Amino acid sequence: MTSARERPTLEEVARRAGVSRATVSRVVNGSTTVAPPIQEAVRRAVRELGYVPNLAARTLVTQRTDSIALVLPETATRVFSDDPLFPGIVRGVSQELEAADRQLVLMMAGSAASHDRIERYAMGRHVDGVMFASMHGMDPLPGALARIGMPAVCSGRPLGRPAVPYVDIDHVAGVASAVRHLLDAGRQRIATIAGPQDMVAGIERLAGYREALRDSHRRSIVAVGDFTRESGAIAMRHLLDDDPKLDAVFVASDLMADGALRTLREVGRRVPADVAVIGFDDAEFARYTDPPLTTVRQPIIEIGREMVRLLLRLAEGEPVEEALILPTHLVVRDSG
């Protein structure tokens, strides 16, 4: 077995391939300026000798780590819950990074201390770029990274004036399709369980609901949750206390909608005969709720993939769009 001290060197690879050390270095570091036959000769020598590049030295030469960070400003408990957003985003990001031969660094910022640690890590250039998802409030970190030249993108439009490019969906149009569906079905008292109002997704889905009701002469009936199942169950009780005769509810996430369905069962309201329910996300479990959930599908995995594509183009110095907005569509099942 080859010991660490006997590990093949760049010079040995060069002699085996019959090229210069500089040529081997260019091939190993991903240069496309070397002729294909020579590249193949170098790669063959690398395989035969079992050469392993010194990643620390390569980083000094290329000024690249080949690692991309995905920052989730949530606690680990929330990230590893059954919220479909997080696994969907991670899956899409991982697929696209693997295709680009880049490494994913997953970072959670559920506290001020962890946020500060991530800021130091990113500004220390231990990664080639940073992606943010599930952002709350007006986080200054994306803008701070952009100012030092670190490529950064967000999933969802950040609150305030966006400092970095972002990938999002048309929340308002998605909600409008859900509310129009309820109006067309003749529902008279249409409530909503809105998402947190420190997130653009929560704010815009509530705005979409109010906009869709504006010309229908129906009053807004609003409760607010935090995108969790339990908050949906609690909010549904508040809505029934506010208007016991409500006959429909648009819910700003499928998890909250599942909680709302539980409350309606507990109080003896039939879905959809007494109360129609529409969610938002089209999570995998939405097909298996009781009854199966009508919901607005957002392309969560594609959002992750598009974030990576945007970031890699940005890292290469290419011009990129300020915002990439993906469409949604209504998936009609049995709940409304």
N, C-alpha and C positions, 0 to 999 in steps of 0.2 A: 504493500500500500504506500502511496506517495505521501510523505510527510509535508507539513506546512512549509518547511524550509526548502523542500524539493519541488514545490509547485512550479509548473512551467512559467517561464518569463515571456515577455513580449518579444525579446530578441530571439528566443528559441522558436517561437511561432513564425517569425520573419524568415529565419533560416530554412525551416521546413517548407514554407510557402514559396521561397525564392524571391522575396520582395524585401523592401526596406522596412525598418521599424516604424517609420512615419506612416507608411501605407497601412500596416497592420493596425496602428492606432486609429487611423481614419475609419477603417472598416468596422472595428470594434465599437467605435463611438457613433456609428450610424450614418456616416457620410455617404452621400449618393454620388460623389464626384469620381469614385473609383470604378474602373471598367468592370462589368459583370463577371468576366472570366477570372479576373484577379480577385474580386470579392469572393467568388466561389473557392478559389485556391486558399485564401486566408481562412475562410470558414471551415474548410476541410482540415486544415492544419490545426485549428482551434479544437475541432472535435477529436482528432487523433491524439493530440497531446493532453486533452482535458484541461485546456487553459480556462481559468476563471478570471474575468476582469477585476481589477481593484476599483470598487465602486467609489471609494472616497477620492482616489486619484482622478478617476474619470469626471467626477463632479467638479473638481478644481479646473480641469481642462475645458469642459463643455459649459460650465456654469449652469448645469441642469441636474436635478435630482431624479427626474423621471417619476416623481410622486406628486399627486394632486390631493388636496385636502377637501373633504366634504364636512362642513361645520353644521351641526344641528343644535340650535340654541334651546335645547330641551334637556330634562333630566333623563338619566338612563332608564328609569322606570317608565317614563312616557315613550321613549324611543322603542323600547322592547315590549310595549303593550300590543294590543291587537289593532291599533290604528293603522289602516292600510297605507297611509301616506309614506311612512318611513321605509318599510320594506320595498315599496314600489319605486321610490326615488333611488334607494341604494341599488336595487336591481338594475335599473336603467343606467345609472352612473357606472356600475361595475362592468356591464356589458360593453359600453362604449370605451371605457378605459382599457379593458382587456384587448379590444380590437386595435387600440392605439399603442399597445405595449407600455402602458403606464400603470403605476401602482396607486391604489386608493388608500388614503389615510383618513379614517373616520374619527371625527372629533365631536364630543358633546359638550355644550356650554350651558349647563343647567344652573350655574351659580356665577356670582361676580368673580370669584377666584378662578374658576375654570375658564371664564371668558378672558380674563387677563392672561392666563397661561397660554391660551390659543393665540392671542394677539402677539405675545412675545415669540412664539414658535413660528408664526407666519411671517412676522417682520424680520425674523432671523434667517429667512429664505431657506428653510428646511424643506420647502415644497416649491413647485414651479407655478402653482396657482391655487386659488381657493374658491370653492363653491359654497353658497349658503342656502339652506332650506328651512322652512318653518320659522321665519323671523318674526319677532315681536317688537313693537315700538320702533323707535328711530335709532337703530344700532349704528354707531359711528364707524365700526370696524371696516365694512366694505369700502367706504370712502377713504379711510386712512390708508388702506392697502393700495387703492388706486393711485393715491398721491405719491407713493414711493415706487410706483411702476410695477407692482405685483398684480398680475392678471386676476380678476375676481368677477364672478357672476352670481346672480341670485335666482332662486326659484320663487317666483312671485314678486310683484312690484313692491319694493321697499316703501315704507311710509315716508312722506316728504318728497323732496326732489331726488330722484334716483341718481346715485353717484357712479353706478356701474351698470352694465347691461343685465337684462333679466329675461327669464322665460316664464310666461304666465298663461292663463286661460282667460277666456271671455266670461268672467263670472256673471256679469249682468245679463248677457244673452242666455246663458245657461239657466239662470233662475227664471227669466222671463218665459222660457219654453215650459218650465214646470208650472208656473202660475197660470199661464194661458191654458194649459191642459186642464187644470182644476176649474177655471172659469168656463171653459167649453163644456165641461161635465155638469155645469149648473150649480156648482158649490157657491154658497152664499156668504158664509163666515169663514174666511181663509186666514189662518194664523201663520206665524213663523216662529221657529226656534233658530235664532241667529247665532253665529259664531262669535268668538271673542273680538271685542272692538278695538284691540290693539294690534290686529293683524289685518292686512289688506283683504284677505279672503273673507274674513268675517264682516268687514265694513262693506265691501262691494256686493256681497250676497244679500245683505240687508237692504242696501240701496236698490238692488235689482228687484227685490220683492215689493218694495214701496212704489217703485216706478211702474211695475206691472199692474199694481192695484189702482194707480192714480186715476185712470179714466173709467174705472168700473163702479165708482160710487160705493165701494166697500171700505170699511175702516180697517186700518192696520191694527193687528193684535200681535204683540211682540213679547217674547221672552228670550233671554240670552243664556247660552251655554258656553262651554269651553272646548267643544269638539269631542268630549268624552261621552261614553254611554250613560254614565250616572247623571251627568248634567242634563242630558236629553230627557231622562225619566223625571227629574225634578222640574225642569222647565215645562214639560207637558202638564204636570199638575197645576202649575201656576196659570197656564193658559186656560185650563178647564175652570179654574176658580174665576178667572177674568171674564170668560164667556162660556157658560156651560152648554150653549147651543152651537158652538163652533162645529163645522162639518168638514173641515179640511185643514191640513197643516203642511207647509213646506219646511223641511228641516235642513239646515246648512251643512250637515255631514251625515253619512250613513250610520256611524256609531251613535250619534245623538238620535237618529231616527229609530234605531233599534231600541234604545231606551224609551223613546216615546211610545213605541208599539207595546212595550212591557206595561207601561202605565195604563194605556188604553185597555189592555186585557184585564188588568187588575180592577179597573172601575166599571167593567162590563160594557165598554163601547166596542162595537163591531167595526172591523176594518175590512173593506172600505164602506160597508153599508151605512154606518153612522158617521165615521170620520175617515176621509181619505188621507193617506200619508205619502209624501214624496221626499226622498233624501237627495244627497249630493255626494258623488264619488264613484259609484258603482264598484264598491268593494266586493271581493269574492263572496263574502258571507251574505250579501244582499239577495242572492238567489235562493237562500235557504232560510230567511226569516219567515215568520208566520204572521201574515201571508208574505210571499216573495215581494221584495220592495221595488216599487217604481222609483227610479233615481236618475239623476243627471250624471252621465259618464264623463269623467275628465281623464285624459291620457297620462296617468301618473308615470308610467315607465318611460314613455316618450319624452316627458318633461326632463327626466334625469338624463336621457341620451342627448337631448338638445342642449342641456347645460354644458355637457362635456364638449360637444362640437363647438359651441360658442367660445368656451374657454380656450380650447386648443388653437382656434383661429386667432383669438386675442393674443395668446402667447407667441404666435408666429408673426405678430405685428400686422396682421391683416385687418382691414376695416370691417367692423361688425355693426349690425343693427342695434339700436338702443334697446329695443324690446321685440321679442318674438312671442306672438300671441297665438295659442293653439285653440282649436274649436272644441266645443262640447256637444253632446246630443242626449236627448231624453230617451231612456230605456223604460218602456212601459211594461210593468208586470201586474201583480194582482192587488197591490195595496192602494192604488189610486189611479 
